[in-house]
Amino acid sequence: MNLNVHHTVPAGRPPLGPSNPSNVQWSEDQANLWYAQQPWMTGCNFNPSTAINQIEMWQAETFDPVTIDRELGWAKSLGFNTMRVFLHYLVWQQDPAGLKQRMDQYLTIAASHGIRTMFVFFDDCWNKEPQLGPQPDPVPGVHNSGWVQCPGHKEVTDTSLYPVLEAYLTDIMCTFAADERVVMWDLYNEPGNSGHVNESVPLLTKVFEWAWSVRPSQPLTVGIWNFIPEFDLLNTMSMFYSDIVSFHHYMDIPHLEKIIKMCQGYKRPVICTEYMARTNKNYFETHMPVLKKHNIAAINWGLVSGRSNTIYPWGSPEKTPEPAVWFHDIFRADGTPFCAREVSIIQELTECLIIAMEAPQQTDESMVA
């Protein structure tokens, strides 16, 4: 994420995009009324520790409800009430009914822990060529070595695939359009990442149109994440057309305050759907109170260390030993917190009354100094 906040609120709608969004986008009043009725949303981007990516999470052969139930129980112990979870069109294309059944099973598990879910349909991040079947083992020491884009690098501009992508989004959204276990729909994660930039504009345009054709009971969002001029069009579209404005943040507090001020210019509720990167001076202790002060949902990256390797920082080389200070994630796979002090801070901020888990704790407390 670039530190320079270039983007400003334009006077009119962006030049590309649906021509009449006012008929299908929530009004400012509707969005603000909905948000006023919600608890403060706290939680994380959730991928079970046994899955290297969203395909492995959702394929029938590797779907792991036992691990999901256990790990969402740890999320509940923190006071978390919201999970952001990625889907993939290839799993739907192979078996639409099976994916929706597994999504329903997941939602039942999450709801049993008092957790609602924000599903993500598309994603421009990491590996360019997603494939079904057995997923690769993690590359030791490498952050998100197996995460995959959706639909894929070449597929983003392949308009012949758009009917399939439209059917994927609308089928899932129609199925869960009135489901109270789904709190929100995140249509597209970090459009323009991984070298796409404006290549993603046509798909982002269509994604909003497809979602508006369903117009579910839950709000729609697309988060902004890069603030250099090259991303102005994607950012403007994302914020103008979303019901709820959302952003990602992995920098320090002064930068966070600038982003919040910019997002609030749209007069809609604002939520943070990714944050917390310890070695970037981005901690629960520092950032979560600021988000709470501004009544901004706080959804960090990562719950349990596992096959995604997100305890390692971006760009870490192969065979890097476990870092003394984790980049993302809160728990080890056995439920031991990386930092007991962090757990207490989170529980205090979420006003969680659940007793902290009694497990051996090893950590570097200096990370939140």
N, C-alpha and C positions, 0 to 999 in steps of 0.2 A: 504494500500500500504506500502510495506517495504521500509525503508529508504536506505538500502544497495543496491548499484547498482553493482550487481555481473556480469551481462551479458556483454560479449565482442563480437565483430563481428568475427565469425568463418571464417576459411580459405575456407571451402567448404560448400556445402548444407547440411542440416540436414539429418540424416539417414532415417527418415520416411518422406513420402510425395510423391506427384506426381513425376514420374521419369523423365519427360522431360518438365519442366515448361517453358523453354526458347521459346517454340513455341507459347505459349499462354499468358505469362506474358508480360506486357509492358517492353520495354527496359528502361534503365536509361534515355537515351536521350529523348525517347517518353514521359516518365513521367515528366521530367523536362520541356520539351517544353509545355506540357499541362498546367502545373502549372504556367508557366510564362505568360500564356494567361488569367489567372483567376484574379479577384480582390482579395484583402485580404479577406479571408472568415472569417466572424464573426457570431456568433449565439449561439444557445443553443440546448440542448436535449429537444425536445418538446413533452409534453403530456398535452392535455387540462385539465384544472382544474376540469372538471366534470368526468374525467376518473381516476380510481384507478390504472389501468394497461393497457397494450397494447391490451388485449382482449376487455376490456370495450371501449377503443377508437375506435376499428374497427368493433365490432359487429353491425349489422343493427339496433338493438333495442336501442343502446346507442350511435351510431355515432352522433356527435353534431357539424354540420357545422357552426351553428351560433356562438357558443363559439370559435371554431377554427378561424373563420374569425375575431372576435373581438380581440382575444389574439395575433394572428399574426400581427394585426394592431399595437399592443403595441410593438411587436418585431421590426416592421419597424420603429417605433418612436425612437428606440435606434440606428438605423443604421444597424441592423442585416440583413444579406443576406443569411444565411444558417441555416437550421434546421436538426437535427438528430432525426429520428423517428423510433420507433421499430414496427415491425410486429409480427404476431404469426401464426404458421402453422395451428393451430386448426381452426381459423377463415377462412383461405383459404380452408381447407379440407371440412368444412361445406358448403361453398358457394363460389367457386373460382371466378365466374363471379361477384358476389356481392361485394366481397372484392376489386377486381380490379376496379370496378365502383366507389366505395368509395375512393379508392386511387387516381383515376383520379379527382374526385371532390375535394379532399384535395389539390392535386397539382394545380388545377385551382385557388383555394383560395390563396394558398401560392404564386403562380406566380403573382397574382393581387397585392401583397404587395412587389414584387421584390425579393422574397425569393425562393431559390432552396433547394432541400431536399436530404439528405443522408439517405437511408433506411437501417435498420438493420434486418437481417433475424433470427439469432439465438442468444441465451442469456443463460448464466449459472448462472444468479444472482437471489437470493431471493427464493421465495416459489417453492417447488419441484414438486407439482402436479397441473398443470394448468387444468382448466375445462371451458367448454363453459357455457353459460347461465348467470343468474344474478351473478355479482361479489360481494364479501363481502364488507360491509362498512368498512371504515378505523378503525383500532384500535387506539383510541385517544392517541396522543403523540408518536406513534411508526413510525419511518422512513420506508417508502415503505412497509407498512404492507401487502399490497395486490398485490405487483408486482410478476410476475410469470416467471419461466424459460421457455425457448423454445429450445428443445421440452419438457423437463422435466428431472428430475434426473435419473430415470430408463431408459427413452427413449434414453438418450445419447448413451448408449451402446447396444441398441436394434437394431441390424442390419436389422431385418425384417421390421423395420419402414423406413429404408433408402430410398426405392423407393418412399414412400410418401413424405419424406423430399426433395428428389431430384426433384420430380414433382412440389412441392411448390416453390422451389427456381427458377427452370428453367422457369416455367410458368410465374411467376411475372417478372423475369428478361427479358424474351423474349418480354413480353408485353410493357415494358418501356425501352428497350435496346437502343433506339435512341431518347428518350424523353429528350429534353434539360432542362426540369424542374427538372430532377434528376441529381444531380451533381456528385454523387458517390454512390457506394454500400459498406456498412460495413457488411461483411459476418457473423461475429460472435462476439458478445460482451463478453469480459472478459472470454475467454475459460479457464476452470480450476477453476473458482470460485465456492463457495458453496460446497467445498469438492471434486470436480471432479478431478482436476489436470490432470494427464496423461490419465485418462479415456476419456477425450475429444479429445485426439490426433486423433483417427480414424475418428471421425466426422469432425474435422477441416480439415483433409486431403481430405475427400470427398467433403466438402464444396468448397474448391478451385477447385477441379476437375469439379464439377458441374457448377460452375461459368465460368470456362474456356471453357466448352462445348458450352456456349452461346457466350462468349467473347463480352460483350456489349460495346458500344461506351464510356461509363463512366469508370473511374478507379475503382479498387477493393482494399479494405483494410481490415485488422484485427488489432485491437489495442492491444498493450501490456499494462499491468497494474500492474504486480507484478514482482519484480526484484530479488527474492531470487533464489538460485540454483535449487530448485525444479521445477521452471517454465522455465528453460533454453530451453527445447525442444519446448514447446509451443511458447515461445518468438522468438526463432530462426525461426521456421516455419512461424510465423505471419509476421516477418519482411522480410525474404528472399522471400516469395511468393507474398507479397502485391505489387501492382503497386505503391501505395503511403504509406509510413510508417506512422503509427499513434500510439498515446499513450494516456494514462490517467494519470492525475497528481493531487493529493490532498495534497501535502506537501509544503515545503517552497521553497524560491528562489534558495538557493544553490543546493538543490536536483533537481530542475527543470533544472538548467544549466547542471548538469551531464547527465540527461536523454536526453536533446537536443543534447549534444555532442555525446552520444552513438548512437542515431537515425541517426544523420547526417553522421555517418560512412558508412551507406548503400548507399550514393550518390544519394538518391532519395528525392523528396519533403517530408517534415515532417509536419504533422498536429496534433493538440491536440483535441481529440474528447470528453474529459471530463476534467473539472477542476472547481475550485471555491468552496471552503468549508471554510466559514469565521472563524469558531472556530478552524481550522487547520492552521491558518496563511496563508490562500490561498485566496486572494482577487482579485477583478477586478483591484483595484488601483495598486497592486504590480505585478501581474502576466501578465495581458493583455499587458502592455508595453513591457515586455520581449519577449512575443510571437510575437508581432508586429515587434520588432527589428530584430528578426530572420526570419521574413516572414513565420511564422507558423500560420496556421489557428487556431482560438481561439473559441472553441465550449464549453461553460460552461454547467453544469448540472442545468436545471430548469429555467422556465420562470415565471409561475404563481402559487402561493400557492394554493393547492387544495387537492383532495382526495388522492394524493400520499404521503402526509405528509412529504415532503422532506425539510421543514423548520426545522425539528428536526434532530439531528445528528444520525449517525449510533449507534445502541445499546441503544437508549433512552428508558426508561421504560414506561409502560402504564400510561396514564393520566398525563403525563408531561405537564405543562402549556406552552403556547406559549413562546418560548425562546426570551430573550431580543435581542440576536443576532441570526438571522436565519442562518441555515447551508447552504442551497441552496435557489434558487428562487429569483426573482427580484420584482415582483408585487403581490399585494393582488388581490383577485378575482374581486374587484371593480375597478381595474386599478391603485390604489394608489401605488406608489413605496415604497418598504421597506425603501430605503435610497435615498433621492433626490440627495445627493452628488454622489452616485454611478452612477445614471442615467446620470448626467452631465459628469462624467469621461468617461463612455462608449461612449456617444455621441461625446465627443471630440476626442477620439481615433478612432472612426469609421468615423470621419469627417462628422457626421450627421448634416444637416442644419435644421432639423425639430425642431420646438420650443418644449421645454419640456412640458409634459402634466401638465395642471393646475389642481392639485388635492390636497386635504389636505394631509400632509405628517407628519408621526410620525416615528421616527427612533432613533437608538442609533448610533450617528456619531462616537463613539469611536471605532467601529469595524474596521475602516480603518485607525486607528491611527498608 
